[in-house]
Amino acid sequence: MRSILILLSALLLSPIALADCSDEQTWCNTKCEVKHLGDDAAITGCKSKCVAARAACSTKSGAETAVEASKKALKNTESFFKGLTE
């Protein structure tokens, strides 16, 4: 029964674009379970790729957040000096 639910979930959710890293990992794990149904070692190996992809996604997301925060800080600094010098 569980494998049927996993397969149905995989078929129904495939066109949905998953936005965050956690959802992407969950989706990856589900695909591993469906693709390697009954082969626990293969599922574990596949899920390890999902964990690596999650780490890369989280790192990229963190870097993008840091860049945006830096841009905002620069703009605030520029505004501060503009107010100070006018």
C-alpha positions as CSV (number, residue, x, y, z in Angstrom):
1,M,0.0,0.0,0.0
2,R,2.8,2.4,0.9
3,S,4.6,1.9,-2.4
4,I,1.4,2.6,-4.3
5,L,0.9,5.8,-2.4
6,I,4.5,6.8,-3.1
7,L,4.1,6.0,-6.8
8,L,0.8,8.0,-7.0
9,S,2.4,10.9,-5.2
10,A,5.3,10.8,-7.7
11,L,3.0,10.8,-10.7
12,L,0.7,13.6,-9.4
13,L,3.4,15.9,-8.1
14,S,5.8,15.7,-11.0
15,P,4.7,18.9,-12.8
16,I,4.7,21.0,-9.6
17,A,7.7,23.3,-9.3
18,L,9.0,23.0,-5.7
19,A,10.4,26.2,-4.4
20,D,12.5,25.5,-1.4
21,C,15.3,23.2,-0.6
22,S,13.4,21.1,1.9
23,D,10.6,20.3,-0.6
24,E,13.1,19.5,-3.3
25,Q,14.8,17.0,-0.9
26,T,11.5,15.4,0.0
27,W,10.6,15.1,-3.7
28,C,14.1,13.6,-4.5
29,N,13.7,11.1,-1.6
30,T,10.3,10.1,-2.9
31,K,11.7,9.5,-6.4
32,C,14.5,7.4,-5.0
33,E,11.9,5.2,-3.1
34,V,9.9,4.7,-6.3
35,K,12.8,4.2,-8.6
36,H,14.5,1.6,-6.4
37,L,11.5,0.0,-4.8
38,G,12.5,-3.0,-2.8
39,D,16.3,-2.3,-3.0
40,D,17.2,-0.6,0.3
41,A,20.9,-0.2,-0.5
42,A,20.0,1.6,-3.8
43,I,17.5,3.8,-2.0
44,T,20.1,4.8,0.5
45,G,22.6,5.6,-2.2
46,C,20.1,7.6,-4.1
47,K,19.0,9.5,-1.0
48,S,22.6,10.4,-0.3
49,K,22.6,12.3,-3.6
50,C,19.4,14.1,-2.4
51,V,21.2,15.2,0.8
52,A,24.1,16.5,-1.3
53,A,21.7,18.4,-3.5
54,R,20.0,19.9,-0.5
55,A,23.3,21.1,0.9
56,A,24.1,22.8,-2.4
57,C,20.7,24.3,-2.6
58,S,20.9,25.6,1.0
59,T,24.4,27.1,0.4
60,K,23.2,28.8,-2.8
61,S,20.1,30.2,-1.0
62,G,22.3,31.4,1.9
63,A,24.7,33.1,-0.5
64,E,21.8,34.9,-2.4
65,T,20.4,36.1,0.9
66,A,23.8,37.4,2.0
67,V,24.2,39.3,-1.3
68,E,20.8,40.9,-0.9
69,A,21.6,41.9,2.7
70,S,24.9,43.4,1.5
71,K,23.2,45.4,-1.2
72,K,20.7,46.8,1.3
73,A,23.5,47.6,3.8
74,L,25.4,49.5,1.0
75,K,22.3,51.4,0.1
76,N,21.7,52.4,3.7
77,T,25.3,53.5,4.1
78,E,25.0,55.6,1.0
79,S,21.8,57.2,2.3
80,F,23.5,57.8,5.7
81,F,26.4,59.7,4.1
82,K,24.1,61.6,1.8
83,G,22.1,62.8,4.8
84,L,25.3,63.6,6.7
85,T,26.9,65.6,3.9
86,E,23.9,67.6,2.7
